Amino acid sequence: MFERIRKSIAKRARYQRMVSEIDGLTDRDLADFNGNRDEMLRAAYEAVYER
């Protein structure tokens, strides 16, 4: 039980770090590599939560 909770907390922390990094990108940064913030956030969620 505690292992599952620990893993859940670790996933949440990882996802929040990724969201912070993505939110920190400027529109110019995104344009430099043809990025789309919404797609990046979705990909981050899928990477962390395997969905």
Sequence and secondary structure as in RCSB ss.txt:
>XXXX:A:sequence
MFERIRKSIAKRARYQRMVSEIDGLTDRDLADFNGNRDEMLRAAYEAVYER
>XXXX:A:secstr
 HHHHHHHHHHHHHHHHHHHHHHTS HHHHHHTT  HHHHHHHHHHHHH  
